[in-house]
Amino acid sequence: MSILKNLMNSNDDERLIIEIKAYQKKIIGNKEEEPVWEKKWLTIEEAAAYSGIGRTKLRELSNKAGCPFAIWMGNKIHIVRERLDKYIEKQFRI
């Protein structure tokens, strides 16, 4: 928070904008670098890389009724990583 206080006390608007953008980049950059195995929600691409299951197969599985690891939000599929792990553990063959 001290960074924000310093920014708010700055009188130079241009400098303030540059520092805010740098601070945003720092925060957002750290968020994007979160390892896949620590994320709660995965995209199809992330889930494929994480599990070793192909994107097409993951889409096929997620389109089936009662798929335990896929949640649809609008037209986008979100994979719940922990549920995917449990699903894989129970399967003999995918």
Secondary structure, 3 states (H helix, E strand, C coil): CHHHHHHHHCCCHHHHHHHHHHHHHHHHHHHHCCCHHHCCEECHHHHHHHHCCCHHHHHHHHHCCCCCCEEEECCEEEEEHHHHHHHHHHCCCC
